[in-house]
Amino acid sequence: MICFLVNRIVEIDNVTHGIAMENELVIHNFGLVYGLEKAKNLLLSIQQKNENQYLISRFGDYIGFLQYKVDLGFSLKLTDFENNFDTALDEYLSLQKKEWKQEHIIKYLEIAKEIENKSQPSKMIISNPL
């Protein structure tokens, strides 16, 4: 089982989200998915561009949304739809209202479908709660 570290776990509309708001936790979680060296290089390259960015990726059984803000650093939101693709479709509508680019919404849904079809047992553990 993969254990991701987050600062806070919240439930919104029957969907669980884990939030990592410290760079150390973001690096740790990326290291679990990509290997520590590759994770550090990826996050360093994002940071060196010195512009706001985001990345969508799979983190075990969660959809990860990495956000980098120049003045604030990294944050990572892990979303658990509990293998319920219908709930992910509800999120699709929410992301459209937030004016996400269509290709990013599609990627988000593709990851949700992939998780529904092939599980990677995961859990979130609160570390250094905020």
Secondary structure in CASP SS format (residue, H / E / C, confidence):
PFRMAT SS
TARGET T0000
AUTHOR 0000-0000-0000
METHOD secondary structure of the structure
MODEL  1
M C 1.00
I E 1.00
C E 1.00
F E 1.00
L E 1.00
V E 1.00
N C 1.00
R E 1.00
I E 1.00
V E 1.00
E E 1.00
I E 1.00
D C 1.00
N C 1.00
V E 1.00
T E 1.00
H E 1.00
G E 1.00
I E 1.00
A E 1.00
M C 1.00
E C 1.00
N H 1.00
E H 1.00
L H 1.00
V H 1.00
I H 1.00
H H 1.00
N H 1.00
F H 1.00
G H 1.00
L H 1.00
V H 1.00
Y H 1.00
G C 1.00
L H 1.00
E H 1.00
K H 1.00
A H 1.00
K H 1.00
N H 1.00
L H 1.00
L H 1.00
L H 1.00
S H 1.00
I H 1.00
Q H 1.00
Q H 1.00
K H 1.00
N C 1.00
E C 1.00
N C 1.00
Q E 1.00
Y E 1.00
L E 1.00
I E 1.00
S E 1.00
R E 1.00
F E 1.00
G C 1.00
D C 1.00
Y E 1.00
I E 1.00
G E 1.00
F E 1.00
L E 1.00
Q E 1.00
Y E 1.00
K E 1.00
V C 1.00
D C 1.00
L C 1.00
G E 1.00
F E 1.00
S E 1.00
L E 1.00
K E 1.00
L E 1.00
T E 1.00
D E 1.00
F C 1.00
E C 1.00
N C 1.00
N C 1.00
F H 1.00
D H 1.00
T H 1.00
A H 1.00
L H 1.00
D H 1.00
E H 1.00
Y H 1.00
L H 1.00
S H 1.00
L H 1.00
Q H 1.00
K H 1.00
K C 1.00
E C 1.00
W C 1.00
K C 1.00
Q H 1.00
E H 1.00
H H 1.00
I H 1.00
I H 1.00
K H 1.00
Y H 1.00
L H 1.00
E H 1.00
I H 1.00
A H 1.00
K H 1.00
E H 1.00
I H 1.00
E H 1.00
N H 1.00
K C 1.00
S C 1.00
Q C 1.00
P C 1.00
S E 1.00
K E 1.00
M E 1.00
I E 1.00
I E 1.00
S C 1.00
N C 1.00
P C 1.00
L C 1.00
END
